[in-house]
Amino acid sequence: MMVRHPIGRFAEVDDVARTIATLLSDDTSMVNGAVLAVDGGFLAV
């Protein structure tokens, strides 16, 4: 599966944690009701 991965690695805990922190910040106050895949583009292939 790693050969098919666009960025060559799988998401790690820090990747998910930083995404959650961003979504909890005021910078994303207008984001709601969205499904956000933290997968480095894997589902887009």
C-alpha positions, 0 to 999 in steps of 0.5 A, spaced: 500 500 500 505 504 501 507 504 493 500 507 492 501 513 497 501 520 494 506 522 499 510 516 501 507 515 508 501 514 512 498 519 517 501 519 524 498 521 531 501 528 530 498 529 523 491 527 526 493 532 533 495 538 529 489 537 524 484 537 530 488 543 533 487 547 527 480 545 527 479 547 534 482 554 533 478 560 531 482 560 524 476 555 522 470 558 525 466 557 519 468 550 518 462 545 520 459 539 518 465 537 514 468 530 513 476 531 513 480 525 511 487 526 514 490 521 509 495 525 505 491 524 499 490 516 499 483 516 498 484 521 492 488 516 488 
